[in-house]
Each structure stands twice: as C-alpha cells, then as structure tokens.
Amino acid sequence: MTATTEQYAQLDTWIDAHFDEQVKFLQALVQVPTDTPPGNNAPHAERTAELLAPMGFVAEKHAVPAADVKAYGLESITNLIVRRRYSENGEGNTIALNAHGDVVPPGEGWTHDPYGGEVKDGAMYGRATAVSKSDFSTFTFATRALESLNAPLKGGVELHFTYDEEFGGEMGPGWLLAQGLTKPDLMIAAGFSYEVVTAHNGCLQMEVTVQGEMAHAAIPDSGTDALQGAVHILNALHALNAEYKKTTSSVKGITHPYLNVGQISGGTNTNVVPGKVVFKLDRRMIPEENPAEVEASIRQTIEGAVQSFNPPRGGKQLKVDIKRLLLANAMKPLDGNKPLVDAIQKHGQTVFGQAIPAVGTPLYTDVRLYVERGIPGVIYGAGPRTVLESHAKRADERVQLEDVRRATKVVARTLLDLLA
C-alpha cells in the first residue's frame, strides 16, 4: 500500500480535532518535576503510564535497579516502552520514537511557574516544554493519529520514554538496549521541528583535582597554592582551546571542537592558602575526531602544565588526579536513515511551508546509543528553530504550540509512509 493524499489529510484532521487533548497531556507531563540532579524520575514515569492508559496504550515499566541508579549518581529511573504492533507475521520495520523526561533544574529568573505548563500568546511555558516532554506528546498523538486510519500497516511503533539524557543516556535508552528489551529497525528522537538532525557532536567530561599544600596566608610560601596551580593548568587548556578553533567539521551545522570549564571549587577560608582545587571540564568533539586521542591530548596538556609549575622553594610539587566523568561518542549518519530523512523533509515542507534542512548539531544526545548499535536514527520533533529560541536550560523555557501541532502531523505522515 502507498500512502495517499487523502490519508495525509485524514491524519491532519484527526490531530487538529484532538489537539486540545494533546496540550492537556503535555501540561500534565510538565507539572511533574524531573530535576536531574537529583534525578528522582520514577514518579514521572508512573504519571506518564497513568496518562497513557485511557488512550489504550499499555506502558511497560522497566525500573533500573536501585543500586545501579545510586552508583550512577541519581535517585530513581523507570524507563517506559509502549509497543504497537501492526503485523503479526513479523513483516515490516519497527520504528522507535524516543523522548527523554529528565531535565536540568529550573534555576533562577523565571517569570512563569517552571512546572505550571502555563499557556500564553500561543506558547506553553515550563521546564521540558521544549526539551523534550513536548515530544512525549508529539510521538504519542502521531501514533494515535496513525492508528485512527485503520489502514493496513506492516511493522510497528515503539514509544521509548526514558529518563537519562542529561547524564548521558546509559541508564535510559542505553540500558534498554543493553538489556535486550528493544531492538528497533529505525528510530526518531526528540528534537527540532525546523530541521532534521542526522549527526551531532561527542562530549568528554572530566574532573581534575589539583592538590597542593595548605598554609597560613601570612606565610604563603610555606605551602603550595593549589589555586595558582589550577590557574596554570587552565591557561594551558585555554591555549589548547584556541587551537581547536582552527579545526572545522565537514558536517553542516557543526563548527569546530571546543572546551569549557564549567565548574570550579576549592579552598577552606580566606586566610588559608588553598590546598585543593577541583574543576570540571566539558570537551565537545566533532564527528571526525577520535575520542581516545582527544582524551589523551587533554591529559598530556594537564600533565605538562603540572611539570612546568614552579612551587615555592621547599614547597611540595603539585599532584593532579584526572577522572573521566562522561564519554559520549558523536552521532554519525548511517546510510539506512535515508527513508527517515526523505519522509520528514517531504512532509515538513508541506506542513511548515518551508524546506527542512538535514544538518548536524553541536549538542550531544542519547540518540548515539541507538546509532552505535547500527540502528539508523534522526532527531526530529516539536522543538523550536534554535535552542536559544526555546530557552532550553534557561529561565522561561517554552514551546510554540503551533510547532507542536505541525511536528505531530509531520511525524504521523512519516510513520504512515514507512509502515504502509
């Protein structure tokens, strides 16, 4: 069967008729906090399953063992899978639709309740409205619209609602895949409604502990200032960062590698020479880079800076401990993603009235965990034109409801093309 123009119109009509329900569904999801850290996300999974049940969608609840979650640095994770099978003989592809429910804490500066789901001037405000509880709704209602046609289909859809994107995904989709609980043929992950993303950066995060020797501030030369040592190391890293900008990626939408030191702490009091300073760095890797070589280069730069640091006469040499916190590989396009890209671009052009480019993004996501296992995937969903526009990870995060409506139509049409 080939999808028809009439069927596309029927999908659009169903989505329009049920859009108020979709908005309420999204509001209910936003109103259950999922701040990560601390990462107590099981209650949101329970609420999501509860909301899905009246729609006839049975959500399998896959709780990650508590000891594993605690060791990972979070409190609770229950990942959900909703399986919708349309052919009993195994014919056709299974398409996974993945969105994550965990979010960064709201922080300060909000003019709207971060967990209110307030609608104003056509936008819904709240943490995760744009990234990515919006696509819990997009993917759910696109699947419902598809099933409303009662058309003969081959294959199936799986909704993967997971809770570990902010920490890297290993306890979210990574855990589901490692446990053998799912093995889709294709996948679409929560993303942006104005482009289809086929590649993204990798990310290396490291914690560096600089150990000197405390001393009284009145006799500073009797110790080794760990803060001075840390600054010496940071200068070397920032010099390395300047070199990164000379390397450019061939992937449209991705520029160059870069390094950021996002957190630093240390010292005990104002009248004490600090004996220990800890800082955390984030290194974004373009798809062309080798993660092992990147990490080795950073370690070598830090160790070289330690060797060139001169402590006071009689002071102890600096000691440095370097710990890897996260290694997320880049997402590289797989040849098998072409049907996804083609369908989304075709329907995006129709629904949005503009071309939908296929690009890379400097973000990193848990989509890589599917792609690393040979599952072709793309990032597409109800988000905004840009991360900046959405205020994602900032105050007053919001999503334009018309974008949610249109992206739902694009996903529903794409599913029909691929499963008809």
C-alpha positions in Angstrom: 0.0 0.0 0.0 1.2 3.5 -0.8 0.0 6.4 1.4 -2.4 8.7 -0.3 -3.0 12.5 -0.1 -6.4 11.7 1.3 -4.8 9.7 4.2 -2.4 12.5 5.0 -5.4 14.9 5.2 -7.2 12.5 7.5 -4.2 12.4 9.8 -4.0 16.2 9.9 -7.7 16.4 10.6 -7.5 13.9 13.5 -4.6 15.8 15.0 -6.4 19.1 14.8 -9.5 17.6 16.4 -7.5 16.1 19.3 -5.1 19.0 19.8 -6.7 20.4 22.9 -6.3 16.9 24.5 -2.7 16.8 23.4 -2.0 20.2 25.0 -3.5 19.0 28.3 -1.4 15.8 28.1 1.7 17.9 27.7 0.7 20.2 30.6 0.2 17.2 32.9 3.7 15.9 32.0 5.3 19.3 32.7 3.6 19.6 36.0 5.5 16.6 37.5 9.1 17.8 38.2 12.0 15.7 36.9 15.0 17.8 38.0 18.3 15.9 37.3 20.1 16.2 39.6 18.8 14.9 42.0 17.2 12.6 39.4 14.1 11.1 41.1 12.4 10.3 37.9 10.3 7.2 38.6 7.3 9.3 39.7 7.1 10.9 36.3 7.2 7.6 34.6 4.3 6.4 36.7 2.3 9.5 35.9 3.1 9.1 32.2 1.9 5.5 32.2 -1.2 6.6 34.0 -2.0 9.2 31.4 -1.4 6.8 28.5 -3.7 4.1 29.9 -7.0 5.7 28.9 -5.7 6.0 25.3 -5.3 2.3 25.2 -1.5 2.4 25.4 0.0 0.0 27.9 3.3 1.2 29.1 5.8 -1.4 30.2 7.7 -0.2 33.2 11.3 -1.1 33.3 12.9 0.0 36.5 16.7 0.3 36.6 18.0 -1.5 39.7 18.3 1.0 42.6 21.9 0.1 43.3 22.9 0.9 39.7 21.0 4.2 39.7 22.6 5.2 43.1 26.1 4.3 41.9 25.4 6.4 38.8 24.6 9.4 40.9 20.8 9.6 40.6 17.8 8.5 42.7 15.4 6.6 40.6 14.8 5.7 36.9 11.9 3.8 35.4 12.0 3.7 31.6 8.9 3.1 29.6 8.2 1.2 26.4 4.8 1.2 24.6 4.7 -1.4 21.8 2.2 -1.1 19.0 2.5 -4.0 16.5 0.6 -3.8 13.2 1.6 -7.1 11.5 1.6 -10.4 13.3 3.9 -12.2 10.9 6.9 -10.0 11.7 6.8 -8.2 8.4 7.9 -4.6 8.2 10.1 -2.3 10.3 9.7 -1.4 14.0 10.2 2.3 14.4 11.2 3.6 17.9 10.1 7.1 18.9 12.3 8.3 21.8 11.9 11.3 24.1 13.5 11.9 27.5 11.7 13.2 30.6 14.7 14.1 32.7 15.6 17.8 32.8 18.1 20.2 34.3 16.8 22.1 37.4 14.9 25.3 36.6 17.4 27.7 38.1 16.5 31.4 38.7 14.9 34.2 36.7 11.6 32.6 35.7 8.6 34.9 35.1 6.3 31.8 34.7 6.0 28.8 37.0 8.6 26.3 35.7 6.1 23.5 36.5 2.9 25.2 35.6 2.5 24.5 31.9 1.1 27.9 31.5 -0.1 28.9 28.0 0.3 32.5 26.9 0.3 34.0 23.4 0.4 30.6 21.8 3.3 29.2 23.7 3.5 26.8 26.7 6.0 27.7 29.4 7.7 25.3 31.7 10.8 23.2 32.2 10.9 20.5 29.5 8.2 22.1 27.3 10.7 22.3 24.5 13.2 19.6 25.5 11.7 17.1 25.5 8.3 16.4 27.2 6.8 18.1 24.2 7.7 15.1 22.1 6.1 12.7 24.6 3.0 14.3 23.2 4.2 14.6 19.6 5.1 10.9 19.4 2.0 9.7 21.3 -0.5 11.6 19.3 1.2 10.9 16.0 0.9 7.2 16.7 -2.7 7.6 17.7 -3.4 9.5 14.5 -1.8 6.8 12.5 -3.9 4.1 14.2 -7.1 6.1 13.6 -6.9 5.4 9.9 -7.4 1.7 10.4 -5.2 1.2 7.4 -3.3 -2.0 6.7 0.2 -1.5 8.0 3.4 -3.5 8.3 5.8 -3.4 11.2 5.2 -1.4 14.3 5.9 1.6 16.5 7.6 1.6 19.9 7.4 4.7 22.2 10.5 4.9 24.3 10.1 7.4 27.2 13.4 7.4 29.0 15.0 9.3 31.9 18.7 9.7 31.5 19.6 12.0 28.7 21.0 14.8 30.9 23.5 12.3 32.4 24.4 10.7 29.1 21.7 8.1 28.4 23.5 5.0 29.7 20.7 4.3 32.2 18.0 5.4 29.7 17.9 4.0 26.1 21.4 2.6 26.7 20.1 0.4 29.5 17.0 -0.7 27.5 19.2 -1.7 24.5 21.8 -3.4 26.7 19.1 -5.5 28.5 17.8 -6.7 25.1 14.4 -5.1 25.8 14.2 -3.5 22.4 15.9 -3.6 19.0 14.1 -1.3 16.6 15.0 -1.1 12.9 14.7 2.7 12.7 14.3 5.5 15.3 13.3 9.1 15.6 14.3 11.1 18.7 13.0 14.3 20.2 14.5 17.3 18.5 13.7 20.4 16.5 10.7 21.0 14.2 12.5 23.1 11.7 15.3 20.7 10.8 16.1 17.0 10.8 19.4 16.3 12.6 21.5 13.5 11.3 24.7 14.0 13.2 25.9 15.5 16.5 29.0 16.2 18.5 30.5 13.9 21.0 31.2 15.0 24.6 34.0 14.2 27.0 33.6 15.5 30.6 36.5 15.2 33.1 37.1 16.2 36.8 40.5 17.5 37.6 41.7 17.6 41.3 44.7 19.8 41.9 46.4 19.0 45.2 48.9 21.5 46.7 49.6 22.1 50.4 47.6 24.4 52.7 49.4 27.2 54.5 48.6 30.3 56.6 48.0 33.3 54.4 50.6 35.2 56.5 53.3 32.8 55.4 52.1 31.7 52.0 55.5 30.4 50.8 55.3 27.6 53.4 52.7 25.9 51.3 51.9 25.2 47.6 48.9 27.2 46.3 46.6 24.8 44.5 44.6 27.6 43.0 47.7 29.1 41.4 48.5 25.6 40.1 44.9 25.2 38.8 45.1 28.6 37.0 48.4 27.5 35.4 46.7 24.3 34.2 43.6 26.3 33.0 45.8 28.6 31.0 47.3 25.7 29.2 43.8 24.2 28.5 42.5 27.6 27.2 45.5 27.8 24.9 44.6 24.3 23.6 41.0 25.6 23.1 42.3 28.3 20.8 43.9 25.6 18.7 40.7 23.7 18.5 39.1 26.6 16.6 41.4 26.1 13.7 39.8 22.7 13.0 36.4 22.7 11.3 33.9 19.9 10.7 32.6 19.0 7.3 29.1 18.4 8.8 26.7 21.3 8.1 25.6 22.8 11.4 28.7 21.8 13.3 31.7 24.2 13.5 34.8 23.2 15.5 35.8 21.4 18.7 35.8 23.4 21.9 36.5 23.1 25.6 34.7 24.7 28.5 35.5 24.7 32.2 32.0 24.9 33.8 32.6 24.3 37.5 35.4 25.1 39.9 35.7 24.8 43.7 38.3 24.8 46.4 39.9 26.4 49.4 38.9 26.4 53.0 38.9 30.0 54.1 40.1 33.5 53.0 43.1 33.4 55.3 44.3 30.0 54.1 46.4 29.2 51.0 44.2 26.7 49.2 45.5 23.1 49.4 43.0 21.6 46.9 41.1 22.9 43.9 38.7 20.8 41.8 37.4 21.8 38.4 35.3 20.1 35.8 35.7 20.5 32.0 33.5 19.7 29.1 35.1 18.9 25.7 32.8 18.8 22.6 34.2 16.6 19.9 33.2 16.9 16.2 32.2 13.7 14.4 35.6 13.5 12.7 37.6 13.3 15.9 38.8 10.2 17.8 37.7 10.3 21.4 40.7 8.3 22.7 43.1 10.7 21.1 41.2 13.8 22.4 41.3 12.4 26.0 45.0 11.6 25.7 45.8 15.1 24.4 44.0 16.7 27.3 45.7 14.5 29.9 49.0 15.3 28.3 48.4 19.0 28.4 47.4 18.9 32.0 50.4 16.8 33.0 52.7 19.1 31.0 51.3 22.1 32.9 51.9 20.4 36.2 55.5 19.7 35.3 56.1 23.3 34.3 54.6 24.8 37.5 57.1 26.1 40.0 56.1 25.7 43.6 57.7 27.9 46.3 61.2 26.9 47.4 60.7 24.0 49.8 57.0 23.6 48.8 55.6 20.4 47.6 55.1 19.6 43.9 51.5 19.8 42.6 49.7 16.5 42.4 46.8 16.1 40.0 44.1 13.4 39.7 42.2 13.3 36.4 38.9 11.4 36.3 36.7 10.8 33.3 33.0 11.6 34.1 31.4 11.1 30.8 32.3 9.9 27.3 29.5 10.3 24.8 30.5 9.5 21.2 29.5 11.6 18.3 26.4 10.6 16.3 27.5 9.8 12.7 24.9 9.3 10.0 24.1 5.7 9.0 23.1 5.1 5.3 19.9 3.5 6.5 18.5 6.8 7.8 17.6 8.0 4.2 14.0 6.9 4.3 13.5 8.8 7.6 15.2 11.9 6.2 13.4 11.9 2.9 9.9 11.4 4.5 10.4 14.1 7.2 11.8 16.6 4.7 8.9 15.9 2.3 6.2 16.3 4.9 8.0 19.1 6.7 8.0 21.1 3.5 4.3 20.6 3.1 3.2 21.2 6.7 5.6 24.0 7.6 5.7 25.6 4.1 9.4 25.7 4.0 12.4 23.5 3.3 13.5 21.3 6.3 17.3 21.0 6.1 19.3 18.0 7.2 22.1 19.1 9.5 24.3 18.3 12.4 24.1 19.9 15.8 26.8 20.8 18.3 24.7 19.2 21.1 25.2 15.6 22.2 22.2 13.3 22.8 21.4 9.8 23.7 20.5 9.0 20.0 24.1 8.0 19.6 23.4 4.9 21.7 20.9 3.6 19.1 23.2 4.5 16.2 26.2 2.9 17.8 24.2 -0.4 17.7 23.6 0.0 14.0 20.1 1.4 14.3 19.7 4.3 11.8 18.2 7.3 13.6 17.5 11.0 13.2 16.5 13.8 15.6 13.2 15.5 14.8 10.4 16.8 17.0 8.4 19.7 18.3 11.2 22.0 19.4 11.9 25.5 18.1 14.1 26.8 15.3 17.0 27.0 17.7 17.9 26.0 21.2 18.4 29.7 22.0 14.8 30.5 20.9 13.4 27.8 23.1 15.2 29.0 26.3 16.1 25.3 26.9 18.2 25.0 30.0 17.4 28.7 30.8 14.6 30.5 32.5 11.2 30.7 30.8 11.7 27.6 28.6 8.8 27.5 26.2 7.4 25.8 23.1 5.2 27.3 20.4 2.0 25.1 20.4 1.6 25.5 16.7 5.0 23.9 16.3 3.8 21.0 18.4 0.8 20.6 16.2 2.7 20.8 13.0 5.5 18.5 14.1 2.9 15.9 15.2 1.5 15.9 11.7 4.9 15.5 10.1 5.7 12.5 12.4 2.3 10.9 11.8 2.7 11.3 8.0 6.3 9.9 8.2 5.1 6.8 10.1 2.4 6.2 7.5 5.0 6.4 4.7 7.3 3.9 6.4 4.8 1.4 7.6 2.2 1.5 4.8 
